[in-house]
Amino acid sequence: MNARDPVLHATPILSLRPTQMTVGKEEIRSKRDAWRTNASTDLAKFLAQHMVPTIIGLGGRHYLIDHHHLALALHEEGVESVFVTVVANLSRLPEDHFWNMMSFKGWTHPYDGKGLRRPYADLPKTVAGLEDDPYRSLAGALRNNGGFAKDSTPFAEFLWADFFRPRIKARTINADFDAAVAEALTLAKAGDADYLPGWCGPHGFAPPPKKKAAVAKAAGPKSGKQGGKGKSAKAA
């Protein structure tokens, strides 16, 4: 079998190994709603149009490198199998070389729901073990609302999620998701986000000038006393 050949027989969803640790549950809910509305009447056609990309890796297992949200949404809707497209066969590599190559290619994102990197051994064994990251939901909604352009950068939404972690409180996202999306839309257009993939803020953005250190003049000597001119000193 050559790389990128589709596997035309059904592959069990729970046999796919995730290469990330989290998903956005709001995005899962959205995909489940879309599935019920548009695809449930013709399962075979839908699955043929939504094959998921995998790497054949350790032990000959299929490692899912995209569409984790779709795979989990289908699983939660009771779908047992999907079709896959094999991007590369790395099954001959020893474990450390395998993960080095996965990292080099941008095919894995082993970061937890707090944005902290974890060992590859901590990756879930099935999509059912993916944990919720509300910031990933926020990033997905932001993209869908035009907050940033779709980009080929691997795991671009997670980079946006990390941007929002120190700026929007998780309880805000959980309490009023629409309000959090509105706040994210404003933040996404600012210059602070211009390094992120798909940024579409105003053209010609110039970062604000750096503030100059305040300079305080030291008081000079009183009249009638020696000492000449007083010296200035920089504020600490």
Order of alpha helices (4+ residues) and beta strands (2+ residues): beta-beta-beta-alpha-alpha-beta-beta-alpha-beta-alpha-beta-alpha-alpha-alpha-alpha-beta-beta
